[in-house]
Amino acid sequence: MNWADFSSAEPDLARTVEQRFGAFTHHTLATLRKDGSPRTTGLEVRFLNGELWLGMMPDSRKARDLLRDPRFALQANPGEGQTLGGGDVRISGLAREVADSAVKAAYSEEVEPPEPFHLFRTELTEVVRTYVEDDTYLVVQVWKPGEPVRTLKRT
């Protein structure tokens, strides 16, 4: 399921997630090293043409991680202080490298990344938003493909 599918299924949550990612340029990507241990790195992301794109320098460790094992988790920059305006948002899924030169060229026209670069299209497996409601509840919204958003409240 791509970003357009998610946005169609859950437009309110998708809009909130895009706003959180749009509030800052740099976010945190988690990938898996060759030995299976986690690696976190900074990353810029783009929501374009119904897709969530991950672009990165060639032969970077995160690119090599994704080429070997496409599983990833992406967390939006929480911002300054402790307010987490709009909540904490995370996206998990699979990153698939784009080999189609026309797709990469269209992305380049829009984003103007340094050349050369790896481009990955994402397939979503989970989207999570966590926020505080009324200074009382911790609210966790969880979406998975084929399921409605589940909302959990904790005091």
Secondary structure per residue as TSV (DSSP state, phi and psi in degrees):
chain	resnum	aa	ss	phi	psi
A	1	M	-	360.0	128.4
A	2	N	-	-96.0	-175.7
A	3	W	H	-64.3	-39.1
A	4	A	H	-61.9	-41.8
A	5	D	H	-62.4	-44.9
A	6	F	H	-62.6	-45.9
A	7	S	H	-60.9	-36.5
A	8	S	H	-69.8	-40.6
A	9	A	H	-73.6	-38.0
A	10	E	-	-137.0	69.6
A	11	P	H	-61.1	-37.7
A	12	D	H	-66.7	-47.4
A	13	L	H	-65.6	-41.3
A	14	A	H	-60.5	-42.9
A	15	R	H	-62.0	-44.2
A	16	T	H	-62.9	-43.4
A	17	V	H	-63.7	-45.0
A	18	E	H	-61.7	-39.2
A	19	Q	H	-63.4	-41.6
A	20	R	H	-64.5	-43.1
A	21	F	H	-69.3	-31.3
A	22	G	H	-75.3	-16.4
A	23	A	T	-70.5	-24.9
A	24	F	-	-139.3	159.0
A	25	T	S	-83.6	-43.3
A	26	H	-	-103.5	137.4
A	27	H	E	-131.8	-178.2
A	28	T	E	-115.6	124.4
A	29	L	E	-106.7	133.0
A	30	A	E	-110.8	129.5
A	31	T	E	-128.0	-179.8
A	32	L	E	-113.4	127.9
A	33	R	-	-70.4	171.0
A	34	K	T	-56.4	-35.8
A	35	D	T	-84.9	3.2
A	36	G	S	91.9	-7.4
A	37	S	-	-77.9	156.1
A	38	P	E	-77.2	150.9
A	39	R	E	-131.2	131.6
A	40	T	E	-114.8	140.0
A	41	T	E	-146.4	160.7
A	42	G	E	-78.1	153.3
A	43	L	E	-161.9	145.1
A	44	E	-	-96.9	143.7
A	45	V	E	-126.1	160.8
A	46	R	E	-136.9	137.4
A	47	F	E	-104.4	105.7
A	48	L	E	-139.3	137.4
A	49	N	T	50.9	42.2
A	50	G	T	76.7	12.2
A	51	E	E	-126.5	152.7
A	52	L	E	-101.8	115.3
A	53	W	E	-104.8	142.1
A	54	L	E	-119.2	117.2
A	55	G	E	-113.8	144.6
A	56	M	E	-157.7	162.3
A	57	M	-	-63.8	149.0
A	58	P	T	-66.3	143.8
A	59	D	T	63.4	15.2
A	60	S	-	-69.0	157.0
A	61	R	H	-61.1	-40.4
A	62	K	H	-66.0	-37.5
A	63	A	H	-64.7	-45.0
A	64	R	H	-62.3	-39.4
A	65	D	H	-57.9	-47.9
A	66	L	H	-69.4	-32.7
A	67	L	H	-67.2	-32.1
A	68	R	H	-82.0	-42.1
A	69	D	-	-143.9	110.3
A	70	P	-	-74.0	-2.3
A	71	R	E	-70.2	138.4
A	72	F	E	-147.4	161.7
A	73	A	E	-133.5	140.0
A	74	L	E	-129.4	127.4
A	75	Q	E	-118.6	131.3
A	76	A	-	-68.1	145.4
A	77	N	-	-56.1	124.6
A	78	P	-	-73.6	-14.8
A	79	G	-	85.5	-175.3
A	80	E	S	-81.4	156.3
A	81	G	T	69.9	-155.5
A	82	Q	T	-119.3	13.0
A	83	T	-	-80.0	-29.1
A	84	L	-	46.0	49.2
A	85	G	T	-45.8	118.6
A	86	G	T	88.3	-5.9
A	87	G	-	94.8	173.2
A	88	D	E	-93.1	129.1
A	89	V	E	-126.1	142.2
A	90	R	E	-137.9	144.2
A	91	I	E	-127.1	133.0
A	92	S	E	-120.5	153.7
A	93	G	E	173.0	-155.8
A	94	L	E	-121.3	135.8
A	95	A	E	-104.8	123.9
A	96	R	E	-113.0	122.0
A	97	E	E	-65.6	139.8
A	98	V	-	-94.7	120.5
A	99	A	-	-101.8	-18.6
A	100	D	-	-64.9	115.2
A	101	S	H	-65.3	-30.4
A	102	A	H	-68.5	-39.3
A	103	V	H	-66.0	-44.6
A	104	K	H	-64.1	-37.5
A	105	A	H	-65.2	-42.8
A	106	A	H	-63.0	-42.0
A	107	Y	H	-61.2	-45.3
A	108	S	H	-60.8	-39.2
A	109	E	H	-61.6	-38.8
A	110	E	H	-78.9	-43.7
A	111	V	H	-99.9	-31.0
A	112	E	-	57.9	56.5
A	113	P	-	-75.0	159.5
A	114	P	-	-65.0	139.2
A	115	E	S	-95.2	150.6
A	116	P	S	-75.2	171.3
A	117	F	-	-155.5	157.5
A	118	H	E	-91.7	142.7
A	119	L	E	-127.9	129.4
A	120	F	E	-121.3	133.5
A	121	R	E	-95.3	142.5
A	122	T	E	-105.1	147.1
A	123	E	E	-115.4	120.2
A	124	L	E	-81.5	138.0
A	125	T	E	-118.0	-18.0
A	126	E	E	-167.0	141.9
A	127	V	E	-130.4	130.6
A	128	V	E	-130.7	134.6
A	129	R	E	-123.9	132.5
A	130	T	E	-124.4	131.3
A	131	Y	E	-153.0	167.2
A	132	V	E	-101.9	133.3
A	133	E	E	-114.8	128.1
A	134	D	T	55.1	29.8
A	135	D	T	52.8	21.5
A	136	T	T	-126.1	-44.0
A	137	Y	E	-110.7	140.8
A	138	L	E	-92.1	120.1
A	139	V	E	-109.8	130.2
A	140	V	E	-121.9	120.8
A	141	Q	E	-104.8	128.3
A	142	V	E	-126.9	127.0
A	143	W	E	-121.8	138.1
A	144	K	-	-133.9	149.6
A	145	P	T	-52.4	135.0
A	146	G	T	80.9	1.4
A	147	E	S	-126.0	150.2
A	148	P	-	-73.3	165.8
A	149	V	-	-64.2	130.7
A	150	R	E	-98.0	135.3
A	151	T	E	-117.6	124.2
A	152	L	E	-114.8	135.6
A	153	K	E	-119.9	134.7
A	154	R	E	-129.6	146.5
A	155	T	-	-98.8	360.0
